[in-house]
Every structure is written in structure tokens, then in C-alpha cells.
């Protein structure tokens, strides 16, 4: 933040507090008609899923520190991590559909570990191996 931006910030702001389960949410969205407590609680739950997704990308996929030295290669490394993340999420979605559960109920780390173990023995999975992998992910 620049010194000019800092100087332009207000001395105080008015917030709204509301209880969402065991948590207290604090927001600048003060009008209950524009943002109901239920809507804000759902928004918080969605934000939490984003936090978990970022953790999956950074920690589980090992992207806490990029190893590249140039911005171009760092961008490529980032895209590869995102590609891998989406690959695992796609497997989780297919697995959840076959097991009739929600994808968020499945573990990203578990799916990743199973995918890595299945690809160590063979670069290509046949249909039987893929079905077995999806069943294991759903467990």
C-alpha cells in the first residue's frame, strides 16, 4: 500500500457481526435485506472450500515454493500444478458420480496418492484399472 493510499483510508469503518454456527462472522455488508445471515453463512462456507483448494494446490501438490528462476518458467510451473490439480479433481468427480456421493466428501490427498501409485506401475491405465482406481478413490 502506498503512503497516499494509506492516508486515504478512513479512521474507522462500521461492520456487522452475525453468528454462523459456532463462528462469528464480521462483514462490511451491513444491510440484512441485501445480504441475509443465511447468504453470508453460505458465502463463508464457499470461501472455506477455496481455502482448502489453495492448500491442496500449494501443500499437497508441493507448490509452496516454485523452483524456476524466470517469470516465464514460473508461469509454466504454475500451469502444470493447476493442470495436475484439475486432473485429480476430475478423477474425484468421476469417482463421486459412480459412488453417488458429493465430490467434496472425497479426500484430495487420498485421490492423489492413489493416482500416483496407479501410474507408477504403468503409464497407461486400461478400463479395468481405471474403474478400480475410481472405486478406491470413492472409499
Secondary structure, DSSP 8 states (H G I E B T S, - for coil): --HHHHHHS-S----EEEEETTEEEEES---TTTS-HHHHHHHHHHHHHHHHHHHIIIIITT-SS---SSHHHHHHHHHHHHHHHHHHHHHHHHHHHHHTS-GGGS-HHHHHHHHHHHHHH-SS--HHHHHHHHHHHH-
